[in-house]
C-alpha cells in the first residue's frame, strides 16, 4: 500500500480559527494477493480461489472559510473522487474443488466434488463529485453552532465486489444441496458507488463545570451497499439498495459534579430505514420502512470517575443498548438489549509511567456484542450472533519515553 497527501492552506489572518482557503490531494494505491481455501473443521482445506487485487483512489478537495462579521463563517467546498477496483483471477485449474459434511452428522465428511472454474476477473471504475456548504456561528470563545449540507461518494471495496457464494452451514462454497444447479463459487456484482445527501446541525460548548456536544443529521442515501445472506446463511455478496434514509442524534455531556467526581454521558440515536420496497432475491421483497439490520437504535455510554488523589483514579463505566437490534433486513430476528459494566483504576507513578488495572463485564453478562447482517433469518442453525467477551481481568503499564 502507498498513500501520498498534499495539502495547501492560505491563512492571511493568523488569529483566524480556520484558513481562508485550503485544498488537499490524496492518492492511494494498493495491491493484495488473496487465496481461498476450504475450512475442514478448523484446518486448511484445498485451494479453490486465487486472485490478484488492485485498487486506487484519488481524492481532490478545495474549500473556502469566508468570515462574515466577527462570529459567522461560511464554508463552501467541492471534492472529486476517482477509484479503480481490479481483480485478476489467477486460479489455474479447470475445475474448483468442493467439500461438505453430513448435515445429520456434521463431523462426518461426504465425498468431495468439483465445479467448473468460471473466471471471476473484473475491472471497475467509479467517479463522483461531492459539493458541500457549511455555516458556523461562534457567539463566544466557548461555544459554536454549526450547520451543513453535503454530498458524499463511497465506491465499493473488493470485499463488496468479490464474494464466495452457494454454500451452506455444512458445505463449502459452490455446493448447495438445496439447489444443485447453483455451482458458482464467486459472485462479482457490477455495483454502483454509494452516494448520499446529508443535512446536519450541532451545538458544542462549555460553561463552568459543564461541557456539551449535540449533533443531529439526516441522510438520503442512494445505492447503499448492503452485504446480504440468504435463508441458509449463504453469502449473496453485496447489492445496492435503491433508496434508504439515515437519521441520527448524538449527544454528549461532561460534568464535574463534585470536587473529585466527574461524570460523562454519551447517547446515540439511529433510525436507518429502507425508503422504498427492495427486491433482494427471488420471491423476497424488503418492505419500505423496514429498519436496516445491524444498526442499534439507542446506544448509551456512561462513565463515573473518582480522583482519589492527584495521581490515583478510579472509574466505572456502563455500555447499554436498551432496545433490540434487527439482525436481518426483513426484521424477523433481533438481538436482545444488554448492559455491560466495566471497572478501571489507574495510578500515575510519575510523568512518564502509570499503572492500570481493569475488570471488564463485571457481572459476566452473556450478550451479542455484534451480529452478522443477513437478508432474512429463517433457519435455526443459521449463524447470526457474535458473542461478547465474558468477565475479563487486565493489568498493565503505560510508559512514555
C-alpha positions, 0 to 999 in steps of 0.5 A: 500500500502507498498513500501520498497527501498534499495539502495547501492552506492560505491563512492571511489572518493568523488569529483566524480559527480556520484558513481562508482557503485550503485544498488537499490531494490524496492518492492511494494505491494498493495491491493484495494477493488473496487465496481461498481455501476450504475450512475442514473443521478448523484446518486448511482445506484445498485451494479453490480461489486465487486472485490478484487485487488492485485498487486506487483512489484519488481524492481532490478537495478545495474549500473556502472559510469566508468570515462574515462579521466577527462570529459567522463563517461560511464554508463552501467546498467541492471534492472529486473522487476517482477509484479503480477496483481490479481483480485478476483471477489467477486460479489455474485449474479447470475445475474448483474443488468442493467439500461438505459434511453430513448435515445429520452428522456434521463431523462426518465428511461426504465425498468431495466434488468439483465445479467448473472454474468460471473466471471471476476477473473484473475491472471497475471504475467509479467517479463522483463529485461531492459539493458541500456548504457549511455555516458556523456561528461562534457567539463566544470563545466557548461555544459554536453552532454549526450547520451543513449540507453535503454530498458524499461518494463511497465506491465499493471495496473488493470485499463488496465486489468479490464474494464466495457464494452457494454454500451452506452451514455444512458445505463449502462454497459452490455446493448447495444441496438445496439447489444443485444447479447453483455451482458458482463459487464467486459472485462479482456484482457490477455495483454502483458507488454509494452516494448520499445527501446529508443535512446536519446541525450541532451545538458544542460548548462549555460553561463552568463545570459543564461541557456539551456536544449535540449533533443531529443529521439526516441522510438520503442515501442512494445505492447503499451497499448492503452485504446480504445472506440468504435463508441458509446463511449463504453469502449473496455478496453485496447489492445496492439498495435503491433508496434508504434514509439515515437519521441520527442524534448524538449527544454528549455531556461532561460534568464535574459534579463534585470536587473529585467526581466527574461524570460523562454521558454519551447517547446515540440515536439511529433510525436507518430505514429502507425508503422504498420496497427492495427486491433482494432475491427471488420471491423476497421483497424488503418492505419500505420502512423496514429498519436496516439490520445491524444498526442499534437504535439507542446506544448509551455510554456512561462513565463515573470517575473518582480522583482519589488523589492527584495521581490515583483514579478510579472509574466505572463505566456502563455500555447499554443498548436498551432496545433490540437490534434487527439482525436481518433486513426483513426484521424477523430476528433481533438481538436482545438489549444488554448492559455491560459494566466495566471497572478501571483504576489507574495510578500515575507513578510519575510523568512518564509511567502509570499503572492500570488495572481493569475488570471488564463485564463485571457481572459476566453478562452473556450478550451479542456484542455484534451480529452478522447482517443477513437478508432474512433469518429463517433457519435455526442453525443459521449463524447470526450472533457474535458473542461478547467477551465474558468477565475479563481481568487486565493489568498493565503499564503505560510508559512514555519515553 
